[in-house]
Amino acid sequence: MASCTDIRRPRPADRWLEALPLGNGRIGAMVWGDPTAPRFSLNESTLWSGSPTTTERWHTSAEDAEAARRRAWDLFRRGEVRAAQEALEELGAAWSQAYQPVGELVVRLDGPEASAPADYERVLDLARAEHRVHASGEEHVTLVGLADEVLVHAMPCPTGTAVALALTSPLVEERRIADEHGLAVVLRAPSDGVPTRHADLAELAWDEEGASRAVVVVRTRREGGRLLVTCAIGTTWQGLGQQPDRDLEELLAATTAQAEQALERGEDELRRRHRETPLPGIDEVALELDGSESAQLLATMVAYGRHLLASSSRAGLPPANLQGIWNDKVLAPWNSNYTVNINLEMNHWAAGVAHVPGAAEALEGYTAMLRRAGQETARRLYGARGWTVHHNSDPWGYTDPVSGDPKWATWPMGGLWLERELDSIASFSGEDPAAIAERRFPALREAAAFALDLLHEAEDGTLVTFPSTSPENEWLTAGGEAVALTAGGGMDRWLLHDVLGSLLASAELLGRSEDEVVREAAAALPRIPGPRLGADGRVLEWHLDGVGEVEPTHRHVSHLGFEYPGATPQPPEVSAAVVASMEARGDEATGWSLAWKTALWARLRRADKVQDLLELFLRPAELPDGSERSGLYPNLFSAHPPFQIDGNIGIVAAIAECLVQSHRGEIELLPAAAPILASGSMRGLRARPGVAVDMTWQDGAVTGLSLRAVGPGALGLHRVRHGELRATVELRDEAPVTVTLQPSV
């Protein structure tokens, strides 16, 4: 049986979507695997167009924003929804920036033209984060390690062979130094990047002032018939939300030293250091599945998703973006930035349950930056306390609505969703509840303050958010107009209940229930409706029942988020409405939407539907006629289409939900074990409040189980359930405890 932590290919890549990804959370490389001319598509997580000040001149003023909001609310209450929506378009005036590629590095050995050997194989070893090519009985090795912060490539190099380095980039080349030591290149990123969604307006500006620089230094040396290549990449990045103005000469010197110091260590030492410094948490979770090739592929996708997240979301740096850290275009789809209405959160759903701690820290650091930047946006655009971020953002701290269609631009709830996600990650940490509350309370208070200032009283006396939309979806007015604007949309209501509820719980634990914002939240929460059910038995998405839908099978299922990723158990009639809503949406969807739907069906314990969705997720994305659909590209990247990494990472959280659920106050095993998941073993998946679960199972029945507390907050009694089998387990320390399940009495 092939290892589920290896991705094997019988020939080199012919294109980017066949190359295989390595990364250390900062440097990313797509490895093409040609033994005759190794090629690497390079990225660096901090290399973006623009800066924090690029689009400031376009921001809507407080006076114009207040006038637009008042006009929109009056028009909306009169039933003139289209006019109200048009008024709110004035809030968005600019755009977030674009994640950039570094370029292509090719290593050529000058000699007789060589052809690919017949015994070729390339392997991405997910357990070791190494790419290896086996050809003609020799090994080529590539790694991007944490220990030395460089890309390393080692390969056979016969005596007398000349080595040539080629580095090309779509960025502006400002300087090149090529000599007997190797190559150093200084590149300039665009000073502004208008997103591709603006069609004919999409463009790049290349002004020298305010633009980021990247330095690439490549060094080579021979070691006993082998060639060792080290590639260091640095940028003028100074931190999240900071101007990218690091001194260029200092950066060039530091990057050169990095490449040369790594080179001096030699191949064996570099590989040893790499293996002794793995990506955080990467070796603590594993899944193996028995049975079909599809089962093996699914197990590989879980290992792959964790590899991609750990490799592209690192503490202190920008978290995984729309493509992780792997992008080959200066104007990538959706600028390869952060779509906060789903992508950024889904990218980190697995950070807690599947234990990717570096990613959790990266999201916390990024959200902290957005809190600072979003305070000014909240005050200027909404006259509100707290902070906000809308549907697009970047590492410079863009938090305004973007210029464009309100169905995606007019969505001020990003801060609440990010805080809810950080709460979720903390719930798997094993941290003491009081410590979590102390740490999270200030952030929850600020997010709640903004939400409270966004509330309006509706005619029925309830409190509703305005402006409000259900991300990227539209409904039809009685006159047949397609609109997105609503009041108190379904997504807003579940986010309000989650965040305000979390604030109140933290305040009670800390003795801060008399805090001004806490008291406001306590008064407002009972007046905010929970899930509303329509006459047709579905969950209401907008403020009206029975409205027509522009796209009944829309990819977003935001209004169902209270079921998943929300963690509040729902009454049977609400879950039944979620089922009806899911059935109406249908199965076909984009790659990331398939992952979300899989998680929802798992939460509903519907193994049959999990199976249906996984079959769609695992299918080839590319069809013989050249068209594309959701599924997997040749290198197993998930297709929206095009490639979006949230599908790859989101499916990890979805599979975890099939195997272990813990939101109902007990640890439930195999709640949605679809046929593809019928037999296997897992190690290290986490249950709330921080219990590592090791389990084996056969034909849907648990055959072995142990639990381990990962921190003091998980000590104590835990109820465990698998079907009609039960156990109560006491975890007294952090040692594993073997569990025997018994029939319930």
N, C-alpha and C positions, 0 to 999 in steps of 0.2 A: 504494500500500500504506500503510495506517495505521501510525503509529509504535507499536512495542510498548511505548514508555515513556509513552504517553498512554492514559488511561481516559476515554472519552467517553460522555456520556449526553444524550438528546434532550429531557429535561424535568427540572424540579427534583425533589428528593427529597420523597416523601410520608411517609417514616418513617426512623428511625435507620439501618436496614439498607440504605437507598438512599443515604444521605449518604456523602461521601468524606473520608478521613482525612488530616490534616496534623499534623505534630509536629516538635519540635526536641529530643526526648529528655526534655524536662521538661513543656512545655505541649503539650497535645493538643487538636485541634478536629475535630469532624465537621462538614463544610460541606454545608449543604442545597442551596444554589445558587438560591434564589428571588430573582430580580432586584428584585422589588417590596418584599420584606421579608426581607433576608438573615438567616439563622439559623445559629447556631453552638452545637453541643453541646460544652461545655468540660470539660477535665480538666487535672490537674496531677499529675505522677508521684509526688510526695511526700505527697499528701493521702490518708491512711488513717484508719480508725477506730482508737481505742485508742492505746496507747503501750507501751514496753517493760515496764511494770509492771502492765499491765491484768489479766493472768491469773495473776500469780505466786502468788496465794493458793490456786490450784487445783492446783498442781504436786504430783506424787506424791513422798513423802519417800524418802530413801535406804533407810531401814529397810523400808518397805513394798515398795519396788521389789525389794530383794534377796530378801525372802521370796517375792514373786510369781515371780521368776525361778527360784529354787530349786525351788519347788513345780511350776512348769511343766516344768522339765527332768526331774524325777522322774516326773511323770505322762506326759510324752511318751515316755520310755524304756520305760514300762510299756504303751505303746500306747493310752493314754487321751488321744487328740489333742484331742478336743473340750474336755475338762476342762482340759487344759494351755492351750489357747487362751483359755478363759474366765479362767484365772488371770492371763494376761498383759494382759487388758483393764485391769487396775489400773494399768498404766504410763501410760495416757493419761487425762488429766483435764481438759484445757482445749481451746483452739482458737486458731488464728491469726486475724489481723484482716482487715478487708475494705477493699479499694480503693474510693475514693469518687469520685462525680462532683462537679464544681463547680456546674454548672447550665447554663441555656440563655440565650444572649444573642441578642436580636432587635433589628435596626436598622430603624426604620420611618420612611418619608418621608411626612409628613402632606400630603395633597392628594387629588385625585380618585382613587377606587379604580382601580387598574391591573390589567390581566389579563396573563398570561404571553404574551409575543410569539410569533408563529408561527415566527420564525427563530431560536429559542432553541437553544443548545448549551452544555453545561458540560464542562470538561476538567480532569482531574487530571493535571498535567504532572509525571511522576515524575522526569524528568531535572533539573528546576528546583525541584521541591517547591513548586509553585504550583497553586492552584486558580483557574481562569478561567471566567467566564460570558460568552458572547457573545450579546447580545440587542439587537434594534433597532439593529444597527450599532455598538453601544458595548460596552466591555469592563468587567467587574467582576473584580477581582483580590483573592485572599486568599493570605496566606503566614504561616507561623509560623517565624521565622528564628532562627538562632543569634546573629547579629550584634547584634540589638537586644532579644532575649528578650521579644518581644511578639507577639501576633496582630495582623496588619495587614489591613485591608480597605479597598479603594478602589473607588468606584462613581460613576456619573453622579448629579448632584444639581442640578436646575434652580434657577435663581435664585428666591428667595422661598419655597422649599420648607422647611417646618419638619421638624426631625429629632427623633425620639423614641427613647430607648433603653429596652429592657425586659430585666431580668435576673431570672430565676426560678431557684430552687434547691430541691431536696428537703432540703437541710441547714437547720440553724437559723440564721436571720438575726439577727445581734446588733446591726448598725448599718447605716444607709444614708444616704449623702450624695448628694443629687441637686441640681445647680445648673447654671448656664450653661456650666460647664466640662465637664460630663459626669456621670459616675456613679461612686461608690465604695461597695462593699458588703463588710461583714465577715461571714463565715459560720463556723459551728462544726460540725465533723464529729462523728459519734457517738463516745462515750467507750468503747464496746464494741460488737462485732458478732458475734453467734452465727451461724455459717454456715448457709446454706440447707439443707445436708444434714441438719440436725437437725430438719427439718420443723416441727412445731408449737412447738418450742423456739426456732426462729429468731426473733431479735428484735434490736432496737437499744437501747442505753442512751444517754441524751443528757445526762449529767452535765457540768457546766461544767469541773470539775477534771480535768486529764489529757487533755483533748481537743485535737486540732489545730484551728487556725483557718486560714482562707483569706481573702485579701484580693483583690478583683477591682476594678480601676480601669479605666474606659473613658473615653477622651477623643476628641473629634471636632473637625474644622475643615474649612472649605471651601477648595478650591484650583481656581480657574478653571473652575467648572461641575462640579467633582467633590467628593465627600465623602471625607475620609480618617478612618478609625476606627483607633485603637490600643487594645489591651486587654492590660493587664499583670496577671499573676496571681502572687501570692506566698503562702507558707504559713509557719507557725511551725516548720517543720522545722529541725532542727539537725544532722542527719547520720544515717547508717545506725546503727541501734541506740541512738540518743540520744533523750532526752525532747524532745518537740516544744514547747519552751517559749521560743522566740524572743520578744523583747519586741514586743508587738502594735503599739504606737505607732510604734516604729522601723520595723517591717515596713510599716505603712500609708504612712509617709513615703517609704520606699525604693520601694515599688511605684508610688506616685503619680509620683515622679520618673521612673521607668522609662517609664511611659506618656506623660508629657509630653515627655520628651527625644526619644522616638521620633517623636512628633507633629511636633515642631519640624523634624525632618529632611525631612519632605515625602515624597510618594509616590515620586518618581523616585529619590531618594537611598536610601530604604528598600529599594526593589527592587534597586538596584545593590548595596548592602551585603549583601543576602540572597544574591544570585547570586555574589558574591565570597567568601562564607563558607558553602560547601556543607556538608552533613552529612559527617563524616569517611568517606573512601573511596567515597562514593556514585557518583562519576564514574569510578572505576577499573575497574569490571567491567560488561560488557554482553553480552547474548545476543540474537541475531536468528535466527529460524527461517523458512524458506521453506515455502510450501505452503498447507495448508488453514487455515480460520478457527481450528480447534482448535490448530494449531501456533502461530498468531499469539497466541492466548489464552495458551498455555503460556509463550511468551516474555514476555508481559506479566506473568504470575504470578511469574516470576523477578525482574523489575524491581520489581514490587509488593512481593514478600516482602522484598527488600533495603531498599526504602523504609520498610516497616513496622518492620523491625528497627532501622535507623539512626534512625528517628523516635521510637523508644520505649525505647531502651536506650543510655544515655549515661554516660560515665565520671563517677564520683563520685555518681551518683544510683541509685535502685532500677532494676534491669534490667527488661526487658520482662516484664510479668506475664501472667496467663492471657488477657488481652485487649489486650496491648501497653500502651497508655496510654488506650485508648478504651473508656469504660464509662459508661452512663447510669443505673445503678441503685445505690442505697445497699446493697442486699443482692443483688448480682449472683450468677449461677450460680457455685458454689464460691468465693464471695467475691472473684472475680477476683484471687485471690492467687497464690501460687507452689505448684504441684504438683511436688515435687522428684523424684517417681519417674518423670517423663517430661517434663512441660511445660517446666520451667526449662531443662533440658539441650537439648531439641529446639529451643527458641527460639534457641539459640546454636550449633547444629551448623553453621550457615552462616557464623558469624563469622570462621572461619579460612579455609575453602576458598573462600568468596565475598567475603572481605575486607571485614568491617564492623568496623573497629578500635575504634570507640566502644563497641560492644556487648561486644567482648572485654574491654575495660577495665572496663565496668560489671559483668560477671560476676565478674571477679577481685576487684573491690572488695566486691561483695556476699558472695562466698565468704569473704573475709577477715573480714568482720563475723560470719558464721556460725561461723567457726573460733573466734572469741573467745567467742561466746555458747554454742556447743556443747560447750565444755570442761566447764562446770558440769553440763550434761545428761548427758554421758558418765560423769562421776564419780558423780552422784546416782543415775541409773537403772541403770547397768551396773557401777559400781565400776571403770571403765576409764580408761585414759590417753587422750590424744588428744581427739578431738571427734566429735560426731555431729549429724546433723539428720535428721528423719523426713520423712514424705511431704508435709507442709504447712509453709509458712513465710511470713514477711512482713518488711517492712523494719525492724521492731523487733527482729528476731533470735529469733523463736520457733523452738525446735529440739526440743521435747518431742514425743512422740506426741500426736496429738489424741484427744479422747474419741470413741470410736466403734468400728466394726467392725474387728477386727484384720486383715482381709484388705487394708486399706489403711493402717491406723494403725500396725501392728506391723511396721515396716520401717526399721531403723536404718542403712541403707547410703547415705543421701543424701550424706554427706561423701565417700565413695569415688567416687560417680558424678561429683560436681562436680570433684573433683581429676582424674579421668580426662578430663573434658571440657576442663579447662584445659590438661592435657598435650596433648590433640589440637589445640587452637587454637595452642599454641606450636609444634607440629610443622610448621605452615604459615608460620611467621613469618619464616624466613630468619635468625633469630637464631643466633649461634654456639652449638653444642651445650653447650660448657662453661658459657656464660653462662646457658643455660636450666637446666642441672642445678643451678648455684649458686642460682638464683632459686627453683627448684621444690623443692629437696631438703627444706627445713624443713617445708613444707606436706605433702609426701608422707610424711615421717617421722611427723607427727602423725596423719594419716589411717591409716597402717599400724599405728601403736601401738594405736589403737582397734580396728581389725579383728583384730589378734592377740589382744586381750583378749576378743573375742567368740567365739573359737574354742573348741570342745569336741572331745574325742576320741570318735570313733564306735566302734562295736563292731568294725569292720574295721580299725581303726588309722588311718584317715584323719582329717583335721581338718575340722570342719563348723562353720558359723556357727549360733548359736542365741541368741535367736529369729530365725527366718527366714521370709519369705513370698515368693511370686512376685507382685509388685504387683497387687492388686485381683482376683486370680484365686483359684479354689477347686478342690479335688479331693474325691473321695468316698472315705470310709473303707470298710472291708469291711462295716461295718454300715449303709452308706448315708448317713452323716452328711456334710454339706457343711462342709469345714474349709479353712482357708488355711495353718495353721501347718505348717512343715516344718523340716528341719535341713539346712543347706548347700544351699539352693535353687540352681537353675541360674543365676539372675542374680547371686547372691552370688559364685559361683565365678568367673565371668568378671571381675567387678569386682576380686576379690582377686588374680587372676592379673595383670590389667592394672596395678593400683596397686602391688602388691608388686614386680612385675617392673620397673616404672618406677623405684621406689626403689632397687632393686639396681643397675640400669644407671647411675643418677645417682651412686650411691655409688662405683661402680667408676671412673667418669670423674673423680670428685673426690678419689679416694684415701681414702674414708671407709668402707671395707668393714668396719672393726672397730667401727663405731658399734654400740651395744647393740641398738637396734631393727633395724638392718640385719642383724645376725647372727641375731636372732630370725626375721626375715622369710626369710632364706636357709635356715634350718632348717625353717621351716613350709611354704614354698612347694611342695616336692616331695610333701608329704603332703596337699595340697589338690587334689582331682580337677579335671581340666579338663572339657570337655563330655562328658557321659555319654550313651550311646545306648541306647535302649530296644529291647526285643524286636521292636517293630513298626517299627523303623527310624527313629523320630523322636528328637529331642533330649529328654532327660528334664528336666522342669520342676521336679519335686519330688524327695524322697529315695527314693521307692518307684517301681518300674516297674509298669506295668499297672494303675494306679489309674483309676477312673472320673473323668470330667471333668464338672463342673457345667455349663460353657459351652464346648463344644469349639471354637467359633469366636470365643473371647474376643479383644477388641481389643488387649490388651497382648501383645507378643511379647518380653518382657524377657529370657527365657532364651536368646534367639537373639542377644542383643546382642554376643556375641563376634564374630559375622559382620559386623554393622554396628549401632552405630557403632564397635565394636572394630576394630582395625587389624592384628591378628595373622593372617597367612595360615593357613588351615585345611587339613588333609589332605583328599583327595577324599571319604573316607567320612564325614567330619564335615559337609562342605558338602552331601553327598547327604542326610544326615539333616536338615539345615536345610531343604532343598527339600521333603522329606516332611512336615516340621512346618508349613511354610508352606502346602502344599497342603491339609493337614488343617484349618488355621485358616480357609481360604477367603479370597476377595477382599473381600467386603463388610465394611465397618468404618466407624468414625468417621473424621472428616476427618484428624485427626492420625495415626491408625493407618494410613490409606491412604498418607500420606507416608512413614512408617517402612517399610511393606511395599514401597513403590516403591524405597526405598534398598536394602533387603535383596535384592530381585530384581536390582537394578542390580549390586550387589556380586557376585552369583552369575552375572552376565553373561547374564541371561535377558531379552533385549529384548522377547520376546513377552509376558511377564508384566508388564514395565514398561508396555507399551502398554495392557494390560487395566486396570491400576491407575490410569493417568493418565486414561483415559476415565471412570472412576468419579469421580476427583477433580475433573474439570472440568465435570461435569454440574450442572444446577440443583439446589439443595438443597430448594427449595419446590415441592411438587406441587399440581396443580389442586384437590385435595380439601382443601387446607389443612394436610396433614401435611408433615413434614420428614424428610430423610435427610442423609447426608454428601454434600457437594458444595459449591457456591458460592452465596452469597446475592447479591442484585442488585448490591451494591457490591463483590463479589468477596471478601468475607470468607469464610473457610472454616468450614463447619458441622461441629460435633461430631456432631449439633446439641445445644445452641445454638452460637453463635459462640465459637470458641477460636482464638487467633492462632497457636498452634504448628503447625497445619496449613499456614497461609500461609507460615511461615518454614521449616518442615521440608521443604516441597517444593523449596525452593531448594537445600538440601543434597542432596536426592535427585536432582535434575536434574544437579547438578555431578558426582555419582557416575556418572551415565550417560555423561558426556562425558570425564571425566578421573579415573583412579584411580592412586594412587601408594603404596599400602600394601604392595605386593609387592617393593619395592626398585627399581622402574622406573616411568617415566611411561607409563601405558597410555592410549591415545587411543580414544575412542568404544567403550568396552567393552560398552555396552548401548544402542546407538543404535536405539531403537524407531522404527517408521515415522513417528511424529509428530516425531521428532528427526532425520529422514534427511538434511536439508540445512540449512545455516545457517552462522553465524559467531559466534565468541565472543571476548571480550577480557578478560584479567585474572583468570580463574579460576586458583586456585593449586594446585600440586602440592607434596607434601612434597619437600625440607625448606624450601621457600620459593621456588618457581619459578612466576612468572606465565606463563601459557600463552595465547597468541593463536593462533586456529586458524580456518580455513574448511574446509568440507567439502560434498560434493555426493553425494547418493545413498549415504551411508554411507562415502564415501572421502575421506580428507584431501586437500585441494587446496592448502593453504598453512599454514605453521606457523612460529612463532618463540617462543623461550623467553627469559626474563629473570630473573636472580637478584634477589630483593628484599632481600637482606641477605647478610652475609659467610658465614653458615652454609650458603648455597646455592651457593657457588662450588665449582668442580671439575667432575668428569665426571658425566654423567647418561645413563642408557640410556633410550631412547624406543622405544615399540612401538605399532604399529597393525596388528593382524592378523599377517600374515607379513612386514610391513615393519619395518625396524629402523633405528636411528641411535644413535650415541654422540656426545654433545655436551659440549664443555668450555665452561663459563661462567667467564671470567676476571675479569670485573667485572660491573657492574650494567647494562651495555648489552644491548639485545635481540640475539639471535643467530638468524638464519634457519636453519631445519633442513630438510634434504632426506632423506626416508625412502627406504631401499633394500631390495630383497628380501633376506631372510636367506640366507646361504650354507650 
